[in-house]
């Protein structure tokens, strides 16, 4: 398994919460997937009071991941960002919505 440093891109210009650039292959267990920009919304105490499907603070409400080759914040080319997929197949994305009883994956 790769070290955590090889799985995440550390960027000072990136927001501290809700955004990360990390290896999509490690997250989705897909060898062809390179680096992804992850944007997520985590539950707060107010969210728990408004949505009875959520169980604890910090639980993922929704998450979107988009395959990338460069950091959108600092512009750095991500090492080994070349996925095995052909260029016309690049740009994998997924949105996972866990805000209700029926968990959706789009």
C-alpha positions as YAML, in Angstrom:
chain: A
units: angstrom
residues:
- id: 1
  name: UNK
  ca: [0.00, 0.00, 0.00]
- id: 2
  name: UNK
  ca: [1.25, 3.50, -0.80]
- id: 3
  name: UNK
  ca: [2.08, 5.85, 2.04]
- id: 4
  name: UNK
  ca: [-0.46, 8.52, 2.91]
- id: 5
  name: UNK
  ca: [1.84, 11.14, 1.31]
- id: 6
  name: UNK
  ca: [1.46, 9.36, -2.03]
- id: 7
  name: UNK
  ca: [-2.33, 9.24, -1.67]
- id: 8
  name: UNK
  ca: [-2.97, 12.92, -0.84]
- id: 9
  name: UNK
  ca: [-1.82, 16.22, -2.36]
- id: 10
  name: UNK
  ca: [-0.99, 18.82, 0.29]
- id: 11
  name: UNK
  ca: [-1.71, 22.34, -0.98]
- id: 12
  name: UNK
  ca: [-1.63, 25.54, 1.13]
- id: 13
  name: UNK
  ca: [-4.07, 27.27, -1.21]
- id: 14
  name: UNK
  ca: [-6.78, 24.61, -0.81]
- id: 15
  name: UNK
  ca: [-9.64, 25.21, 1.65]
- id: 16
  name: UNK
  ca: [-8.99, 23.48, 4.99]
- id: 17
  name: UNK
  ca: [-12.41, 21.80, 5.23]
- id: 18
  name: UNK
  ca: [-14.59, 20.00, 2.72]
- id: 19
  name: UNK
  ca: [-12.04, 19.79, -0.12]
- id: 20
  name: UNK
  ca: [-9.22, 17.33, -0.76]
- id: 21
  name: UNK
  ca: [-7.08, 16.12, -3.64]
- id: 22
  name: UNK
  ca: [-6.26, 12.45, -3.22]
- id: 23
  name: UNK
  ca: [-5.73, 9.26, -5.15]
- id: 24
  name: UNK
  ca: [-9.00, 8.10, -6.63]
- id: 25
  name: UNK
  ca: [-7.54, 4.62, -7.17]
- id: 26
  name: UNK
  ca: [-7.07, 4.17, -3.43]
- id: 27
  name: UNK
  ca: [-10.49, 5.59, -2.57]
- id: 28
  name: UNK
  ca: [-12.51, 3.76, -5.23]
- id: 29
  name: UNK
  ca: [-10.24, 0.68, -5.51]
- id: 30
  name: UNK
  ca: [-9.87, 1.24, -9.26]
- id: 31
  name: UNK
  ca: [-6.36, 0.78, -10.69]
- id: 32
  name: UNK
  ca: [-7.13, 2.91, -13.78]
- id: 33
  name: UNK
  ca: [-8.18, 5.98, -11.78]
- id: 34
  name: UNK
  ca: [-5.62, 8.73, -11.12]
- id: 35
  name: UNK
  ca: [-5.98, 11.77, -8.86]
- id: 36
  name: UNK
  ca: [-9.38, 13.18, -7.91]
- id: 37
  name: UNK
  ca: [-10.71, 16.41, -6.45]
- id: 38
  name: UNK
  ca: [-13.07, 15.48, -3.60]
- id: 39
  name: UNK
  ca: [-15.66, 17.97, -2.36]
- id: 40
  name: UNK
  ca: [-17.78, 16.83, 0.57]
- id: 41
  name: UNK
  ca: [-20.36, 18.11, 2.99]
- id: 42
  name: UNK
  ca: [-20.22, 16.68, 6.51]
- id: 43
  name: UNK
  ca: [-23.07, 16.76, 9.02]
- id: 44
  name: UNK
  ca: [-23.16, 19.38, 11.77]
- id: 45
  name: UNK
  ca: [-25.26, 19.37, 14.94]
- id: 46
  name: UNK
  ca: [-27.88, 21.50, 13.12]
- id: 47
  name: UNK
  ca: [-28.01, 18.97, 10.28]
- id: 48
  name: UNK
  ca: [-28.77, 16.17, 12.76]
- id: 49
  name: UNK
  ca: [-31.74, 18.12, 14.10]
- id: 50
  name: UNK
  ca: [-33.08, 18.84, 10.60]
- id: 51
  name: UNK
  ca: [-32.54, 15.40, 9.04]
- id: 52
  name: UNK
  ca: [-33.48, 12.29, 11.00]
- id: 53
  name: UNK
  ca: [-31.57, 10.04, 8.55]
- id: 54
  name: UNK
  ca: [-28.24, 11.41, 9.78]
- id: 55
  name: UNK
  ca: [-26.83, 9.73, 12.88]
- id: 56
  name: UNK
  ca: [-23.70, 11.61, 13.96]
- id: 57
  name: UNK
  ca: [-21.74, 14.83, 13.54]
- id: 58
  name: UNK
  ca: [-19.10, 14.43, 10.84]
- id: 59
  name: UNK
  ca: [-21.10, 11.88, 8.85]
- id: 60
  name: UNK
  ca: [-20.91, 12.45, 5.10]
- id: 61
  name: UNK
  ca: [-24.04, 14.10, 3.70]
- id: 62
  name: UNK
  ca: [-22.78, 14.17, 0.11]
- id: 63
  name: UNK
  ca: [-19.52, 13.84, -1.77]
- id: 64
  name: UNK
  ca: [-18.47, 14.62, -5.32]
- id: 65
  name: UNK
  ca: [-15.21, 13.36, -6.85]
- id: 66
  name: UNK
  ca: [-13.79, 14.43, -10.22]
- id: 67
  name: UNK
  ca: [-10.69, 12.92, -11.85]
- id: 68
  name: UNK
  ca: [-7.97, 15.58, -12.37]
- id: 69
  name: UNK
  ca: [-4.38, 15.86, -13.62]
- id: 70
  name: UNK
  ca: [-3.45, 19.19, -12.00]
- id: 71
  name: UNK
  ca: [-4.30, 20.70, -8.61]
- id: 72
  name: UNK
  ca: [-7.03, 23.30, -9.27]
- id: 73
  name: UNK
  ca: [-5.67, 25.50, -6.45]
- id: 74
  name: UNK
  ca: [-1.91, 25.65, -7.04]
- id: 75
  name: UNK
  ca: [-1.67, 24.30, -10.61]
- id: 76
  name: UNK
  ca: [0.89, 21.63, -9.72]
- id: 77
  name: UNK
  ca: [0.91, 18.62, -12.04]
- id: 78
  name: UNK
  ca: [0.06, 15.62, -9.92]
- id: 79
  name: UNK
  ca: [2.67, 12.86, -9.97]
- id: 80
  name: UNK
  ca: [1.53, 9.75, -11.82]
- id: 81
  name: UNK
  ca: [-1.67, 11.56, -12.82]
- id: 82
  name: UNK
  ca: [-1.74, 9.66, -16.09]
- id: 83
  name: UNK
  ca: [-4.52, 7.15, -15.75]
- id: 84
  name: UNK
  ca: [-4.48, 3.98, -17.78]
- id: 85
  name: UNK
  ca: [-7.70, 5.10, -19.45]
- id: 86
  name: UNK
  ca: [-7.58, 6.54, -22.98]
- id: 87
  name: UNK
  ca: [-7.73, 10.36, -23.17]
- id: 88
  name: UNK
  ca: [-11.33, 10.27, -24.38]
- id: 89
  name: UNK
  ca: [-12.26, 8.27, -21.26]
- id: 90
  name: UNK
  ca: [-10.55, 10.68, -18.82]
- id: 91
  name: UNK
  ca: [-12.66, 12.71, -16.42]
- id: 92
  name: UNK
  ca: [-14.35, 10.10, -14.24]
- id: 93
  name: UNK
  ca: [-16.74, 11.69, -11.76]
- id: 94
  name: UNK
  ca: [-19.18, 10.49, -9.14]
- id: 95
  name: UNK
  ca: [-21.65, 12.14, -6.78]
- id: 96
  name: UNK
  ca: [-22.75, 10.21, -3.69]
- id: 97
  name: UNK
  ca: [-25.76, 11.60, -1.80]
- id: 98
  name: UNK
  ca: [-26.24, 10.11, 1.67]
- id: 99
  name: UNK
  ca: [-28.78, 12.64, 2.90]
- id: 100
  name: UNK
  ca: [-31.78, 10.31, 2.90]
- id: 101
  name: UNK
  ca: [-32.74, 6.74, 3.67]
- id: 102
  name: UNK
  ca: [-32.23, 5.76, 0.03]
- id: 103
  name: UNK
  ca: [-28.51, 6.32, -0.57]
- id: 104
  name: UNK
  ca: [-27.96, 7.57, -4.12]
- id: 105
  name: UNK
  ca: [-24.91, 7.22, -6.30]
- id: 106
  name: UNK
  ca: [-24.98, 9.19, -9.55]
...
